[in-house]
Structure formats: structure tokens, C-alpha cells
Amino acid sequence: MSSTKIDVKNIDFEEFKEMLDSIYKKYNCVDFSHMFSTFHILKISGANFSQILYTTSDFDQTIKELNRIGLFPYSVGIPILKIDTSGRIIPLLPLGDIMKNFCKNKICLPSSIVMKIIYGREVKVNEKYPFKYAILMLNNIFVAYVKVKRIANKTMIIPELDIGWYLRKAG
């Protein structure tokens, strides 16, 4: 828990669906909002961040009680979207497992190349991809969000957020 006040509010399901629109366009997805229709969608905001989470319970009363005694939780669910300071909506790692079933911009690479990416390195491959952003898969397992950039006769795959991030940055 944090000692800094965190604002938590419920998000209307229609508002949440609108937030997903930019993700659908970027990764060429069909609407997967129905996967969250039975959950509570929350927006957590602090001084330097905003996240969208989903949870099985409405924690509104619990959070108010915790705030009353000077405790301010920074998470009460599973974070799936980040809203950066410019308002851009960015998918977080837990959403990748859902997106892999609904999005067409996917790249499947051998484990030797994937390992480089989850160590935060860019890689060049010979394949040509018709999109700029993709979900990286290994044996049907989500491992990263990547940027795809054509360079001469090759394609540069640049990790944006990958499962190795937790070990490199957060651990």
C-alpha cells in the first residue's frame, strides 16, 4: 500500500469499450470487450499514472474504509490498460493473453529469437510483415507487444513491453 492518495473510480462498460477501440485498430482485433462483461472495471489514478483494472468485486466501500484510516491501495485488480500522460491507451501484459485470441497482428518466432526480445533486445528477421504493431507469440503463448519496422530487406522487431520486463525493471 502507498501513503499517497490514489483515486479509484468505477468505469462504465461503454466507456471501457471506447478505450479498447485504439487497441483494436493498432493490433487489428475484433471486439473482445465481452470478455470483461461480468467484471467490475476500475480506473486507478495517482500523481504519475492511470491504469484500468478489472476485478470480480466492487471495492469502492473497502477503498473508502482504507482511505479513512490513512491507507491508500495502489491496485485492487488485474491491470490491463495504462493511460500515459498524453492520454494514449497502452495494453499491459495481462491483456496479451486475451488479445492473442482476437487480434490478427501476430508474429510467431522461434524461441532463440524470442529469448532475445524478452531480454529487451531488438532483432532483425527476414520476414516481411504488413503492420507496424504486433503481438509476439511463442508456441501460442503471449510474450510481448512489439513494434515492427522495415529496414532494407529485413524487418526490425522492437520490444515495447515484454514478459522479461518484470525481471529487468520491476524485480
C-alpha positions in Angstrom: 0.0 0.0 0.0 1.0 3.5 -0.6 0.8 6.5 1.7 0.0 8.7 -1.3 -3.7 9.1 -2.2 -4.8 7.1 -5.1 -8.1 7.9 -6.9 -10.2 4.8 -7.7 -13.4 5.0 -9.7 -15.7 2.6 -11.5 -15.7 2.8 -15.2 -18.9 2.4 -17.2 -18.7 -0.6 -19.6 -19.4 1.6 -22.6 -16.5 3.9 -21.7 -14.3 0.9 -21.3 -15.3 -0.4 -24.7 -14.3 3.0 -26.2 -10.9 2.8 -24.5 -10.4 -0.5 -26.3 -11.0 1.0 -29.7 -7.5 2.2 -30.1 -6.1 -1.2 -29.2 -8.4 -2.9 -31.8 -7.1 -0.6 -34.5 -3.4 -0.8 -33.6 -3.4 -4.7 -33.4 -6.1 -5.4 -35.9 -8.5 -7.0 -33.4 -12.2 -7.9 -33.3 -14.1 -6.6 -30.3 -13.2 -8.6 -27.2 -14.9 -6.4 -24.6 -17.4 -9.2 -23.9 -14.6 -11.0 -22.1 -15.0 -8.3 -19.3 -18.8 -8.0 -19.2 -19.1 -9.8 -15.9 -16.3 -7.9 -14.1 -16.0 -4.6 -12.4 -13.9 -2.2 -14.4 -11.9 0.4 -12.4 -9.7 3.3 -13.1 -6.8 3.8 -10.7 -5.1 7.2 -10.9 -2.1 8.6 -9.0 0.1 11.6 -9.4 2.1 10.0 -12.2 -0.1 7.2 -13.6 -3.5 5.9 -14.6 -4.4 2.3 -15.1 -7.6 0.4 -16.0 -8.1 -2.8 -14.0 -10.7 -5.5 -13.8 -11.9 -7.3 -10.7 -14.6 -9.6 -9.5 -15.7 -7.3 -6.7 -16.7 -3.7 -6.3 -14.0 -2.5 -3.9 -15.5 1.0 -3.6 -16.5 0.7 0.1 -13.3 -1.2 1.0 -11.2 1.5 -0.5 -13.1 4.2 1.3 -12.6 2.5 4.6 -8.8 2.0 3.9 -8.5 5.7 2.9 -10.3 6.7 6.1 -7.6 5.1 8.2 -4.8 6.5 6.1 -4.1 3.6 3.8 -4.2 4.0 0.0 -4.1 0.8 -2.1 -2.4 1.2 -5.5 -4.0 -1.9 -7.0 -7.2 -3.8 -6.4 -7.5 -5.9 -9.5 -5.7 -7.1 -12.6 -4.2 -4.1 -14.6 -4.9 -4.4 -18.3 -4.5 -0.8 -19.7 -2.2 2.1 -18.9 -3.1 5.7 -19.8 0.0 7.7 -20.3 0.4 11.4 -19.6 -0.7 12.3 -23.2 -3.9 10.2 -22.8 -2.6 7.4 -25.0 -4.0 4.0 -24.1 -1.4 1.2 -23.9 -2.1 -2.5 -23.3 -0.4 -4.1 -20.3 0.9 -7.7 -20.2 -2.1 -9.4 -18.6 -4.3 -8.3 -21.6 -2.0 -10.0 -24.0 -3.3 -13.5 -23.2 -6.8 -12.3 -24.1 -5.7 -10.3 -27.2 -3.9 -13.3 -28.7 -7.3 -14.9 -29.4 -8.9 -11.8 -31.0 -6.1 -10.0 -32.9 -4.7 -10.6 -36.3 -1.4 -8.7 -36.0 0.6 -11.6 -34.5 4.1 -12.8 -35.1 5.3 -16.3 -34.1 9.0 -16.7 -34.0 11.4 -19.4 -32.9 12.4 -19.5 -29.2 16.0 -18.4 -29.9 14.8 -15.1 -31.4 12.0 -14.7 -28.8 14.6 -15.0 -26.0 16.5 -12.0 -27.3 13.3 -10.0 -27.4 12.3 -10.8 -23.8 15.8 -9.7 -22.8 14.8 -6.3 -24.2 16.8 -6.5 -27.4 15.7 -5.6 -30.9 16.1 -8.3 -33.6 16.2 -8.4 -37.4 14.3 -11.1 -39.3 13.9 -11.8 -43.0 10.1 -12.0 -42.9 8.0 -9.0 -44.1 5.0 -8.0 -42.0 2.2 -5.8 -43.3 1.7 -4.0 -40.0 3.5 -1.7 -37.6 2.5 -3.2 -34.2 2.0 -6.8 -33.3 1.6 -9.4 -30.5 4.6 -11.7 -30.3 3.9 -15.3 -29.6 5.9 -18.4 -28.8 4.1 -21.7 -29.1 0.7 -19.9 -28.8 1.8 -18.2 -25.6 1.8 -14.4 -25.5 5.3 -12.9 -24.7 5.4 -9.3 -25.9 3.9 -6.3 -27.6 6.3 -5.3 -30.4 6.8 -2.6 -33.0 7.6 -3.8 -36.5 9.8 -1.6 -38.7 11.0 -2.4 -42.3 14.8 -1.9 -42.8 16.1 -2.6 -46.3 15.4 -6.3 -47.0 14.7 -7.1 -43.4 12.3 -6.4 -40.6 13.3 -5.0 -37.2 11.2 -6.2 -34.3 11.4 -3.8 -31.4 10.0 -4.9 -28.0 7.7 -2.3 -26.4 6.6 -4.4 -23.4 7.5 -8.0 -22.9 7.4 -10.6 -20.2 11.0 -10.1 -19.4 10.3 -6.5 -18.3 9.3 -7.7 -14.8 12.7 -9.2 -14.3 14.7 -6.3 -15.9 12.7 -3.3 -14.4 10.5 -4.4 -11.6 12.4 -7.2 -10.0 
